[in-house]
Amino acid sequence: RLTLFELFGFKVHVDASWLLLAVLIVWSLAEGYFPQVLPGLAGATYFWMGIAGLIGLGFSIVVHELAHSLVARRFDMPIRGITLFVFGGVAEMTEEPTSAKGELLMAIAGPAMSLAVAVGFALLAGLGGDSEWAAPAVAVADYLAFINGILALFNLVPAFPLDGGRVLRAVLWGWKGDIVWATRIAATAGGLFGFMLIAYGLLLAIQGNIIGGIWLFVLGLFLRAAAVGAVGQIVTRSVLSGQPVHRFMRRDPVAVAPDLSLDRLVDDYFYRHYYKNVPVAEGDRLLGSVRLEAIAAVERERWPWTTVGTVMDPLTPATVTDPDADAAAALEQMRRTGQSRLLVARDDRLIGVLSLKDLLDFLSVRLDLDAAARR
């Protein structure tokens, strides 16, 4: 993805998939929508109207997600940034909401902003004159007023992860005080709505509207997958939250010295223990870790006289966690950084290693036991 700019402390990114959406929007507006609502103009005029519609839509999505982000910040919910992607945009919240009230206000902030933007564009269209040069601008403003109204209404559908689904979850959460139960209900609604979009998309495709049908079909698949993922994420957090890292870490981990040669490292450690990332320590002092990829990047002929210290990765906050840290936070750290193993250290002293596999094995056993208890 590409970072576009920063707004009120939030970085705004654009995902590569947004380019597909951008092309489809400009093409559909320039070739279909604007020639129907305002016939008789030059092709170049329609093209620039399509570009203006795309820019206005991008602005609308950014301010919609910005409204979410500003309210989330007010309630201490960290937002990593705003990303435009093929299905619109998302405010990247790194943690679950801290309260039902916070989620409710955050959820309704986006549709409220979209309605305000719709009213703003409608007023601009109403102020437009009757001159020939103003007609394209009025048509674009009318389109943006309409699309923002649709954006607000669509997002208010009570189906998670749409804003309306978050409102539903917040209400249920506030009623029962159980965010896992509330998420399951809201996500079930999201899955059903996604199935409805899939079915309607297939119907449109059969009737000849291939592009519209495919779009709704894929959107329905996305909503269903997001709903299932939300349940998995909240259940995982509920199981691991409050559990210390030292409960799951492997104690007395294998570590290597920085002056060890790469051939000895491969033969005595990687082949023997089947690790792909080994801590590097000098005495009790943790220095970093050495990855299998770093060794593979060195020619085999150089392994006997190349030391671990020359290819190791130094310690960074992304690769280290504290033994008393929350296991749910450690799992989020792995997800955010792409690490499958975290070094557990205190005062630069290696204590253990936390692996993604160990966390997932625990989750699997816990969920199986919970499922058996419910039966």
GULUMLUM-158087 format. One record per atom (N, C-alpha, C): x, y, z; residue in three letters. Coordinates in steps of 0.2 Angstrom, whole numbers, plus 2048, in hexadecimal, padded with zeros to 3 digits. Example, Ala and Ser with C-alpha at 12.3 -4.5 7.8 and 13.67 -1.06 7.14 Angstrom:
BEGIN
8427E4827Ala;83E7EA827Ala;8427F0827Ala;8407F5823Ser;8447FB824Ser;840800827Ser;
END
This chain:
BEGIN
8047FA800Arg;800800800Arg;804806800Arg;80280C7FELeu;8058127FELeu;802817803Leu;80681B806Thr;80482080BThr;803826807Thr;7FD829807Leu;7FB82F804Leu;7FD835808Leu;7FA83680EPhe;7FB83C812Phe;7F983A819Phe;7FA83F81EGlu;7F883E825Glu;7F3843826Glu;7EE84182ALeu;7E884682CLeu;7E6845833Leu;7E784A837Phe;7E684A83EPhe;7E9844842Phe;7EF84383FGly;7F483E842Gly;7F2837840Gly;7EE83683BPhe;7EC82F838Phe;7EF82F831Phe;7F382A830Lys;7F6829829Lys;7F1826824Lys;7F082981EVal;7EB82781AVal;7EF823814Val;7ED81C813His;7F181880EHis;7EC816809His;7EF814803Val;7EB8117FEVal;7ED80B7FCVal;7E98067FCAsp;7EB7FF7FBAsp;7EB7FE7F3Asp;7EF7F97F1Ala;7EF7F87E9Ala;7E87F77E6Ala;7E47F37EASer;7DE7F17E8Ser;7D97F77E6Ser;7DB7FD7E9Trp;7D78037E8Trp;7D88057E1Trp;7DD8047DELeu;7DE8057D7Leu;7D98027D2Leu;7D77FC7D4Leu;7D27F87D0Leu;7CB7FC7D1Leu;7CA7FE7D7Leu;7C48027D8Leu;7C48087D5Leu;7C980C7D5Ala;7CA8127D2Ala;7C88127CAAla;7CB80D7C7Val;7CA80C7C0Val;7C380A7BEVal;7C08067C2Leu;7B98047C1Leu;7B480A7C2Leu;7B680F7C7Ile;7B28147C9Ile;7B28197C3Ile;7B881B7C1Val;7B98207BCVal;7B681E7B5Val;7B78177B4Trp;7B48147AETrp;7AC8157AETrp;7A98127B3Ser;7A28127B4Ser;79F8197B4Ser;7A281E7B7Leu;79F8247B7Leu;7A08287B0Leu;7A68277ADAla;7A782B7A7Ala;7A38277A1Ala;7A28217A1Glu;79F81D79CGlu;79881C79DGlu;79681C7A3Gly;78F81A7A4Gly;78B81F7A8Gly;78D8217AETyr;7888257B2Tyr;78882C7B0Tyr;78D8307AFPhe;78D8377ADPhe;78A8387A6Phe;78B8347A1Pro;78883579APro;78183479BPro;77E8307A0Gln;77782F7A0Gln;7748357A4Gln;7778387A9Val;77483E7ADVal;7758447A9Val;77A8457A5Leu;77C84B7A2Leu;77F84A79BLeu;77A848796Pro;77C846790Pro;77E84C78CPro;78284B786Gly;784850781Gly;78B853783Gly;78F851788Leu;795854789Leu;79B850785Leu;7A1853785Ala;7A684F782Ala;7A984A786Ala;7AC845783Gly;7AF83F787Gly;7B484178CGly;7B884678AAla;7BD84878FAla;7BA84B795Ala;7B484F794Thr;7B185179AThr;7AE84C79FThr;7AB84779CTyr;7A98417A0Tyr;7AF83E7A4Tyr;7B483D7A0Phe;7BA83A7A4Phe;7BC83E7AAPhe;7BD8457A9Trp;7BF8497AFTrp;7B98497B4Trp;7B38497B2Met;7AE8487B7Met;7AF8417BBMet;7B183C7B7Gly;7B28367BBGly;7B88367C0Gly;7BD83A7BEIle;7C383B7C2Ile;7C183F7C8Ile;7BD8447C7Ala;7BA8487CDAla;7B68447D1Ala;7B28407CFGly;7AD83B7D3Gly;7B28377D7Gly;7B78347D4Leu;7BC8307D8Leu;7BF8337DDLeu;7C18397DCIle;7C583D7E1Ile;7C083F7E7Ile;7BA8417E5Gly;7B48427EAGly;7B383C7EEGly;7B28367EBLeu;7B18307EELeu;7B782E7F3Leu;7BD82F7F1Gly;7C382E7F5Gly;7C28327FBGly;7C18397FAPhe;7C083E800Phe;7BA83B805Phe;7B5839802Ser;7AF837806Ser;7B183180ASer;7B582C808Ile;7B782680BIle;7BB828811Ile;7C082D80FVal;7C582F814Val;7C283281AVal;7BD837819Val;7BA83A81EVal;7B6836822Val;7B383181FHis;7AE82C823His;7B3828828His;7B9826825Glu;7BD82282AGlu;7C082782FGlu;7C282D82DLeu;7C5832832Leu;7C0833838Leu;7B9833836Ala;7B583483CAla;7B582E840Ala;7B582883EHis;7B6822842His;7BD823846His;7C2825843Ser;7C9825846Ser;7C982A84CSer;7C683084BLeu;7C6835850Leu;7C2833856Leu;7BC830855Val;7B882E85BVal;7BC82885EVal;7BF82485AAla;7C381E85DAla;7C9821862Ala;7CC82685FArg;7D1829863Arg;7CF82C86AArg;7C982F869Arg;7C683286FArg;7C482C875Arg;7C3826873Phe;7C2821877Phe;7C881C878Phe;7CE81E877Asp;7D481B878Asp;7D4814874Asp;7D181486EMet;7D280F869Met;7D7810864Met;7DD80D864Pro;7E280F85FPro;7E080D858Pro;7E1812854Ile;7E081284CIle;7E7812849Ile;7E980D845Arg;7F080D842Arg;7F081283CArg;7EA813839Gly;7EA817833Gly;7E381582FGly;7E3819829Ile;7DD818825Ile;7DF81581EIle;7DC81081CThr;7DE80D815Thr;7D880D811Thr;7D980F80BLeu;7D580E805Leu;7D6808802Leu;7D1804801Phe;7D27FD7FDPhe;7CC7FC7F9Phe;7CC7F67F5Val;7C77F57F0Val;7C07F67F2Val;7BE7F47F9Phe;7B77F57FBPhe;7B67FB7FFPhe;7BA8007FEGly;7B9807801Gly;7BF809805Gly;7BE80980CGly;7C380B811Gly;7C2808817Gly;7C780881BVal;7C7805822Val;7CC809827Val;7C980A82DAla;7CD80D832Ala;7D0807836Ala;7D7807836Glu;7DA801838Glu;7DB801840Glu;7D67FE843Met;7D67FE84BMet;7DA7F884DMet;7DF7F9851Thr;7E47F4853Thr;7E17F0859Thr;7DC7F385DGlu;7DA7EF863Glu;7D27F0862Glu;7CF7EB866Glu;7C87EB867Glu;7C57F186AGlu;7BF7F4869Pro;7BD7F986DPro;7BD7F9874Pro;7BE7FE878Thr;7BF7FE87FThr;7B87FE883Thr;7B380087FSer;7AC800883Ser;7A780087DSer;7A17FE87FAla;79B7FE87BAla;799805879Ala;79A80987DLys;79881087BLys;79D813876Lys;7A4811877Gly;7A9814872Gly;7A881186CGly;7A680A86BGlu;7A5807865Glu;79F80A861Glu;79980B865Leu;79380E862Leu;79481585FLeu;798819863Leu;799820860Leu;79E82085ALeu;7A381B85BMet;7A781B855Met;7A481884FMet;79F813850Ala;79C81084AAla;797815847Ala;79481984BIle;78F81E847Ile;792824845Ile;798825847Ala;79C82B844Ala;79D82B83DAla;79F82583AGly;7A0825833Gly;79A82682FGly;794823830Pro;78E82482CPro;78C82C82DPro;78C82E833Ala;78A835834Ala;78E83A830Ala;79583982FMet;79983D82BMet;79783C824Met;796836822Ser;79483581BSer;78D839819Ser;78983981ELeu;78283D81DLeu;78484481DLeu;788847821Ala;78A84E821Ala;78E84F81AAla;79284B818Val;79584C811Val;79084C80CVal;78B84880CAla;786847807Ala;78284E807Ala;78085180DVal;77D85780DVal;78185D80AVal;78885C80CGly;78C862809Gly;78C862801Gly;78D85C7FEPhe;78D85B7F7Phe;78685D7F4Phe;78185B7F7Ala;77A85D7F5Ala;77A8657F5Ala;77C8687FALeu;77C86F7FALeu;7808737F5Leu;7868707F3Leu;78A8727EELeu;7878717E7Leu;78386C7E6Ala;78086B7E0Ala;77A8707DFAla;7778717E5Gly;7718767E5Gly;77487D7E3Gly;77A87F7E5Leu;77D8857E4Leu;77F8867DDLeu;7808817D9Gly;7838817D2Gly;77E8857CEGly;7818887C9Gly;77D88C7C4Gly;77B8887BFGly;77888B7BAAsp;7758887B4Asp;77A8897AEAsp;78088B7AFSer;78488C7A9Ser;7878867A7Ser;7898857A1Glu;78C87F79EGlu;79287C7A2Glu;7968817A4Trp;79C87E7A8Trp;79B87C7AFTrp;79587E7B2Ala;79387C7B8Ala;7908757B8Ala;78C8747B3Ala;78886D7B3Ala;78C8677B5Ala;7938667B2Pro;7968607B4Pro;7988607BBPro;79A8667BEAla;79B8667C5Ala;7958657CAAla;78F8677C7Val;7898657CBVal;78885E7CBVal;78985B7C5Ala;7888547C4Ala;78C8507C9Ala;7928527C9Val;79784E7CDVal;79584F7D5Val;7938557D7Ala;7918567DEAla;78B8527DFAla;7868527DAAsp;78084E7DBAsp;7828467DDAsp;7868447D8Tyr;78983D7D9Tyr;78C83C7E0Tyr;7908407E2Leu;79383F7E9Leu;78E8407EELeu;7898447EEAla;7848457F3Ala;78083E7F3Ala;77F83B7EDPhe;77B8357EDPhe;77F82F7F0Phe;78682F7EEIle;78A8297F0Ile;78C8297F7Ile;78C82F7FAAsn;78D830801Asn;78782E805Asn;78182F803Gly;77B82D806Gly;77B825806Gly;77C822800Ile;77C81B7FFIle;782818804Ile;78881B805Leu;78D819809Leu;78B819810Leu;78781E812Ala;78581E819Ala;77F81981AAla;77B818816Leu;775814817Leu;77880C817Leu;77C80B812Phe;77F804811Phe;783802818Phe;78780781AAsn;78B806820Asn;786805827Asn;780807826Leu;77C80782CLeu;77880082CLeu;7797FC827Val;7767F5828Val;7797F182EVal;7757EF832Pro;7777EB838Pro;77A7E5837Pro;7807E5833Ala;7847DF832Ala;78B7E0832Ala;78E7DD837Phe;7957DE839Phe;7997DB833Phe;79F7DE830Pro;7A27E4833Pro;7A07EB831Pro;79A7EC82ELeu;7987F282CLeu;7967F6832Leu;7967FD832Asp;795801837Asp;78F7FF83BAsp;7897FE837Gly;7837FC83BGly;7847F583FGly;7887F183CGly;78A7EB840Gly;78E7EC847Gly;7927F1846Arg;7967F484CArg;7917F7851Arg;78C7FB84FVal;7877FD853Val;7837F8856Val;7817F3853Leu;77D7ED855Leu;7827EA85BLeu;7887E9859Arg;78C7E585EArg;78D7EA865Arg;78E7F0864Ala;78E7F586AAla;7887F486EAla;7827F486BVal;77C7F486FVal;77B7EE872Val;77D7E886FLeu;77D7E1872Leu;7827E1878Leu;7887E3876Trp;78D7E387BTrp;78B7E7881Trp;7887ED880Gly;7867F1886Gly;7807EE88AGly;77C7EA886Trp;7777E788ATrp;7797E188ETrp;77D7DD88BLys;77F7D688ELys;7867D7892Lys;78A7DC890Gly;7907DC892Gly;7957D7890Gly;7937D488AAsp;7987CE888Asp;7997D0880Asp;79F7D287FIle;7A17D4878Ile;7A27CE874Ile;7A47C8876Val;7A47C2872Val;79D7C086FVal;7997C0874Trp;7927BE872Trp;78F7C386DTrp;7907CA86EAla;78E7CF86AAla;7917CF863Ala;7977CD863Thr;79B7CC85DThr;7987C6859Thr;7977C185CArg;7947BB858Arg;78D7BD855Arg;7897C0859Ile;7827C2856Ile;7837C7850Ile;7877CC851Ala;7887D184CAla;78C7CE846Ala;7907CA847Ala;7947C6841Ala;78F7C183EAla;78B7BE841Thr;7867BA83EThr;7817BE839Thr;77F7C483BAla;77B7C8837Ala;7807CB831Ala;7867CC832Gly;78B7CD82DGly;78B7C8828Gly;78C7C282AGly;78C7BC826Gly;7867BB822Gly;7807BC825Leu;77A7BB821Leu;7797C181CLeu;77B7C781DPhe;77B7CD819Phe;7807CB813Phe;7867C9814Gly;78A7C780FGly;7887C280AGly;7847BD80DPhe;7817B7809Phe;77C7BB805Phe;7787BF807Met;7737C3803Met;7767C67FDMet;77C7CA7FFLeu;77F7CD7F9Leu;7827C87F4Leu;7847C37F6Ile;7877BD7F2Ile;7817BB7EDIle;77B7B97F0Ala;7767B77ECAla;7737BC7E7Ala;7737C37EATyr;7707C87E5Tyr;7757C97E0Tyr;77C7C97E1Gly;7817C97DCGly;7807C47D7Gly;77F7BE7D9Leu;77E7B87D4Leu;7787BA7D0Leu;7737BC7D3Leu;76C7BE7CFLeu;76E7C37CALeu;7717C87CCLeu;7737CE7C7Leu;7777CB7C1Leu;77C7C77C3Ala;7807C47BDAla;77C7C07B9Ala;7787BC7BBIle;7737B87B7Ile;76F7BC7B2Ile;76D7C27B5Gln;7697C67B1Gln;76D7CB7ACGln;7737CA7ACGly;7777CE7A7Gly;77C7D37AAGly;77B7D57B0Asn;77F7DA7B3Asn;7857D77B6Asn;78A7D57B2Ile;78F7D17B4Ile;7947D57B9Ile;7967DB7B8Ile;79A7DF7BCIle;7977E07C3Ile;7917E37C3Gly;78D7E47C9Gly;78C7DE7CDGly;78B7D87CAGly;78A7D27CDGly;7907CF7D1Gly;7967D07CDIle;79C7CE7D0Ile;79E7D27D5Ile;79D7D87D5Trp;79F7DD7DATrp;79B7DB7E1Trp;7957DA7E0Leu;7917D97E6Leu;7937D27E9Leu;7947CD7E4Phe;7967C67E6Phe;79C7C77EBPhe;7A17CA7E8Val;7A87CB7ECVal;7A77CF7F2Val;7A37D47F2Leu;7A27D87F8Leu;79E7D37FDLeu;79A7CF7FBGly;7977CA800Gly;79C7C6803Gly;7A07C37FFLeu;7A57BE801Leu;7AA7C2806Leu;7AB7C8805Phe;7B07CC809Phe;7AC7CD810Phe;7A67CF810Leu;7A27D0816Leu;7A27CA81ALeu;7A07C4817Arg;7A07BE81BArg;7A77BC81EArg;7AC7BD81AAla;7B37BB81DAla;7B47C0823Ala;7B37C6822Ala;7B47CB827Ala;7B07CA82DAla;7AA7C782DAla;7A67C6832Ala;7A97C0836Ala;7AB7BB832Val;7AE7B5836Val;7B47B7839Val;7B87BB836Gly;7BF7BD839Gly;7BE7C183FGly;7B97C583FAla;7B77C9845Ala;7B67C584BAla;7B27BF84AVal;7B17BB850Val;7B77B7852Val;7BB7B584DGly;7C17B284FGly;7C67B6853Gly;7C67BD851Gln;7CA7C1854Gln;7C87C385BGln;7C27C485CIle;7BF7C6863Ile;7C07C0867Ile;7BE7BA865Val;7BF7B4869Val;7C67B386BVal;7CB7B4866Thr;7D27B3868Thr;7D47B886DThr;7D27BF86DArg;7D37C4872Arg;7D17C2878Arg;7CA7BF878Ser;7C77BE87FSer;7CB7B8882Ser;7CE7B387FVal;7D17AE882Val;7D87B0884Val;7DC7B4880Leu;7E27B6882Leu;7E37BC886Leu;7DE7C0886Ser;7DF7C688ASer;7DF7C5891Ser;7E47C8894Gly;7E57C789BGly;7EA7C289DGly;7EC7BE898Gln;7F17B8899Gln;7F87BB898Gln;7FC7BA89CPro;8037BC89BPro;8077B8896Pro;80C7BB892Val;8107B888DVal;8137B2890Val;8167B2896His;81A7AD899His;8167A689AHis;8107A789AArg;80C7A189AArg;80D79C894Arg;80E79F88EPhe;80E79C888Phe;81579B885Phe;81A79F888Met;82079F885Met;824798886Met;829797882Arg;82E791883Arg;834794887Arg;83579188DArg;83A793891Arg;84179088FArg;846793891Asp;84D791890Asp;84E790888Asp;84D795884Pro;84D79487DPro;85479387BPro;855790875Val;85B78F872Val;85E79586FVal;864797871Ala;86679E86EAla;86D79C86CAla;8707A1867Val;8777A0864Val;87B7A6866Val;8817A5866Ala;8867AB867Ala;8877AF860Ala;8887B5860Pro;8897B985APro;88F7B7856Pro;8947B4859Asp;89B7B2856Asp;89A7AB853Asp;8947A7853Leu;8947A1850Leu;8937A1849Leu;89779D845Ser;89779D83ESer;89079A83BSer;88E79C835Leu;88879A832Leu;887793831Leu;88D79082FAsp;88C78982EAsp;88B785834Asp;88E78783AArg;88C784840Arg;885785842Arg;88378B841Leu;87C78D843Leu;87778883FLeu;878787839Val;874783835Val;87477C837Val;87A779838Asp;87A77283AAsp;878771841Asp;87A775845Asp;87977484DAsp;87277684FAsp;86F77B84CTyr;86977E84ETyr;86377D84ATyr;864780844Phe;85E78083FPhe;85C77983DPhe;86177483BTyr;86076E83ATyr;85E769840Tyr;86076B845Arg;85F76784BArg;85876984FArg;85677084FHis;850772852His;84B77484EHis;84C775847Tyr;848776842Tyr;84577D843Tyr;848782846Tyr;846789847Tyr;84878D841Tyr;844792840Lys;84579683ALys;84879D83DLys;84879E843Asn;84A7A4846Asn;84D7A384DAsn;8537A484EVal;8567A2855Val;8597A9858Val;8587A985FPro;85A7AF862Pro;8627AF862Pro;8657B5863Val;86C7B6863Val;86D7BA86AVal;8727B786EAla;8737B9874Ala;87B7B9876Ala;87D7BD87AGlu;8847BD87CGlu;8847BD884Glu;8857B7886Gly;8847B688DGly;87C7B688FGly;87A7BA894Asp;8737BB895Asp;8707C1891Asp;8747C488DArg;8727CA88AArg;86F7C9883Arg;8697CA882Leu;8667C987BLeu;8687CE876Leu;86A7CC870Leu;86C7D186BLeu;8677D1865Leu;8647CC864Gly;85F7CC85EGly;85D7C585CGly;85C7C4856Ser;85B7BD853Ser;85D7BC84CSer;85E7B684AVal;8607B5843Val;85B7B0840Val;8597B383AArg;8547AF836Arg;8577AB831Arg;8537A682FLeu;8557A182ALeu;8567A5823Leu;8527AA822Glu;8537AE81BGlu;8597B181BGlu;85C7B4821Ala;8627B7821Ala;8687B381FAla;8677AD821Ile;86D7A8820Ile;86C7A6819Ile;8667A5816Ala;8667A380FAla;8687A880AAla;8687AE80CAla;86B7B4808Ala;8727B4807Ala;8767B080CVal;87D7B080BVal;87F7A9807Val;8847AA803Glu;8877A47FFGlu;88979F804Glu;888799802Arg;88A793807Arg;892793808Arg;895795803Glu;89D795803Glu;89F79A809Glu;89B79F80AArg;89D7A480FArg;89B7A2816Arg;89779D817Trp;89479B81ETrp;89979A823Trp;89F796821Pro;8A3794827Pro;8A779A82APro;8A87A0826Trp;8AB7A6829Trp;8A67AC82ATrp;8A07AB829Thr;89B7B082AThr;8977AE831Thr;8977B3835Thr;8957B283CThr;88D7B483DThr;88A7B2842Val;8837B4843Val;8827BB844Val;8877BE848Gly;8867C5849Gly;8867CA843Gly;8897C783DThr;8897CB837Thr;8827CB833Thr;87E7C6835Val;8787C6831Val;8717C6836Val;8727C683CMet;86D7C6841Met;8697CD840Met;8627CC842Asp;85E7D2843Asp;85F7D584AAsp;8607DB84BPro;8617DE852Pro;85A7DE855Pro;85A7DF85CLeu;8547E0860Leu;8507E685DLeu;8497E585DThr;8457EA85BThr;83E7E985FThr;83A7EE861Pro;8347ED864Pro;82F7E8861Pro;8307E785AAla;82C7E3856Ala;82D7DC858Ala;8337DA85AThr;8357D385BThr;8367D1862Thr;8357D5867Val;8367D486EVal;82F7D5872Val;82E7D1877Thr;8287D387BThr;82A7D1883Thr;8277D4887Asp;8287D288EAsp;8247CC891Asp;8277C9896Pro;8247C3898Pro;81D7C489BPro;81C7CA89EAsp;8167CC8A1Asp;8117CF89DAsp;8137D0896Ala;80F7D3892Ala;8087CF890Ala;8037D288EAsp;7FD7CF88CAsp;7FE7CB886Asp;7FC7C4887Ala;7FC7C0881Ala;7F87C287BAla;7F37C587CAla;7EF7C8876Ala;7F27CD873Ala;7F67D2877Ala;7FA7D7874Ala;8007D4870Ala;8037CF872Ala;8087CC86FAla;8067C9868Ala;8007C6868Leu;7FD7C3862Leu;7FC7C885DLeu;7F97CE85FGlu;7F87D485BGlu;7FF7D6858Glu;8047D685CGln;80B7D885AGln;80D7D4855Gln;80C7CD855Met;80E7C9850Met;80B7CA84AMet;8047CB84AArg;8007CC844Arg;8027D3841Arg;8047D8845Arg;8067DE842Arg;80C7DE83FArg;8117DB841Thr;8187DB83FThr;81A7D583AThr;8157D083AGly;8167CA836Gly;81B7C5839Gly;81C7C6840Gln;8217C1843Gln;81D7BB846Gln;8207B5845Ser;81D7AF848Ser;8207AD84ESer;8257B0850Arg;8297AF857Arg;82B7B685AArg;82A7B6860Leu;82C7BC864Leu;8317BA869Leu;8367BE86ALeu;83B7BD86FLeu;8387C0876Leu;8387BC87BVal;8367BE882Val;83C7C0886Val;83C7C7888Ala;8427C988BAla;8407CE890Ala;8457CF895Arg;8447D489BArg;84B7D789CArg;84B7DD89BAsp;8527E189CAsp;8577DE898Asp;8557DC891Asp;85A7DA88CAsp;85C7D388EAsp;8597CF892Arg;85B7C8894Arg;8567C4891Arg;8587BF88DLeu;8537BA88ALeu;8507B588FLeu;8497B588FIle;8467B1894Ile;8427AB890Ile;8407AC88AGly;83C7A7887Gly;83B7A9880Gly;8377A587CVal;8357A7875Val;82D7A5875Val;8297AA872Leu;8227A9871Leu;8217A886ALeu;81E7A2868Ser;81D7A0861Ser;8157A1860Ser;8147A385ALeu;80D7A3857Leu;80979C858Leu;80D797856Lys;80B790856Lys;80878E85DLys;80C790863Asp;80A78E869Asp;80479286BAsp;803798869Leu;7FD79C86BLeu;7F7799867Leu;7F8797861Leu;7F279485DLeu;7F078D860Leu;7F5789862Asp;7F4783865Asp;7F078486BAsp;7F178886FPhe;7ED78A875Phe;7E678C874Phe;7E679086FLeu;7DF79386DLeu;7DB78D86ALeu;7DE788866Ser;7DA783863Ser;7D877E869Ser;7DC77D86EVal;7D9778874Val;7D477C877Val;7D5782879Arg;7D078687DArg;7C9787879Arg;7C9788873Leu;7C378886FLeu;7C078286ELeu;7C377C86EAsp;7C077686DAsp;7BD774874Asp;7C077687ALeu;7BD775880Leu;7B7779881Leu;7B777F87FAsp;7B1783880Asp;7AC78187BAsp;7AD77E875Ala;7A877C871Ala;7A5775874Ala;7A9771877Ala;7A676B87AAla;7A276D880Ala;7A4772884Ala;7A077488AAla;799777888Ala;79977A882Arg;79377D880Arg;78E77887DArg;79177287BArg;78D76C879Arg;78A76987FArg;
END
